[in-house]
Amino acid sequence: MKRILKIVGVIMGVITAVFSILFGIYFFNLDMKLTVNVIAPLLEKVYDRRERDNYL
């Protein structure tokens, strides 16, 4: 019985930790900050290197 309670406690601890991390990401809007500061510049480099047929 103690072993089952220990396993349930570990599972609840992991769920709580994952929820806390995901809530922190949501609360501080870290996903969009990552997108703007890291992913967008990389995509802009790729886009700027493309050969173009038509220029605006």
The 8 nearest C-alpha neighbors of each residue, nearest first, counted from 0:
[[1, 3, 2, 4, 5, 6, 7, 8],
 [2, 0, 4, 3, 5, 6, 7, 8],
 [1, 3, 5, 0, 4, 6, 7, 8],
 [4, 2, 6, 0, 5, 1, 7, 8],
 [5, 3, 7, 1, 6, 2, 8, 0],
 [4, 6, 8, 2, 3, 7, 1, 9],
 [5, 7, 3, 9, 8, 4, 10, 2],
 [6, 8, 4, 10, 5, 9, 11, 3],
 [9, 7, 5, 11, 6, 10, 4, 12],
 [8, 10, 12, 6, 11, 7, 13, 5],
 [9, 11, 7, 13, 12, 8, 14, 6],
 [10, 12, 14, 8, 9, 13, 15, 7],
 [13, 11, 9, 15, 10, 14, 8, 16],
 [12, 14, 16, 10, 15, 11, 17, 9],
 [15, 13, 11, 17, 12, 16, 18, 10],
 [14, 16, 12, 18, 13, 17, 11, 19],
 [17, 15, 13, 19, 18, 14, 12, 20],
 [18, 16, 20, 14, 19, 15, 13, 21],
 [19, 17, 15, 21, 16, 20, 22, 14],
 [20, 18, 22, 16, 17, 21, 15, 23],
 [19, 21, 23, 17, 22, 18, 16, 24],
 [20, 22, 24, 18, 23, 19, 17, 25],
 [23, 21, 25, 19, 24, 20, 26, 18],
 [24, 22, 26, 20, 25, 21, 27, 19],
 [23, 25, 29, 21, 22, 27, 26, 28],
 [26, 24, 22, 28, 23, 27, 21, 29],
 [27, 25, 23, 28, 24, 22, 29, 21],
 [26, 28, 29, 24, 25, 23, 22, 30],
 [29, 27, 25, 26, 30, 24, 31, 32],
 [30, 28, 32, 24, 27, 31, 33, 25],
 [29, 31, 33, 32, 28, 34, 24, 25],
 [30, 32, 34, 33, 29, 28, 35, 36],
 [33, 31, 29, 35, 34, 30, 36, 28],
 [34, 32, 30, 31, 36, 37, 35, 29],
 [33, 35, 38, 31, 32, 37, 36, 39],
 [36, 34, 32, 39, 33, 37, 31, 38],
 [35, 37, 33, 34, 32, 38, 39, 40],
 [38, 36, 33, 34, 39, 35, 40, 41],
 [37, 39, 34, 41, 40, 42, 35, 36],
 [38, 40, 42, 35, 41, 37, 34, 43],
 [41, 39, 43, 42, 38, 37, 44, 36],
 [42, 40, 44, 38, 39, 43, 45, 37],
 [41, 43, 39, 45, 44, 40, 46, 38],
 [44, 42, 40, 46, 45, 41, 47, 39],
 [45, 43, 47, 41, 42, 46, 40, 48],
 [44, 46, 42, 43, 48, 47, 41, 49],
 [45, 47, 43, 44, 48, 49, 42, 41],
 [46, 48, 44, 45, 49, 43, 50, 42],
 [49, 47, 45, 46, 44, 50, 43, 51],
 [50, 48, 47, 46, 51, 45, 44, 52],
 [49, 51, 48, 52, 47, 46, 53, 54],
 [50, 52, 53, 49, 54, 48, 47, 55],
 [51, 53, 54, 50, 49, 55, 48, 47],
 [54, 52, 51, 55, 50, 49, 47, 46],
 [55, 53, 52, 51, 50, 49, 47, 46],
 [54, 53, 52, 51, 50, 47, 49, 46]]
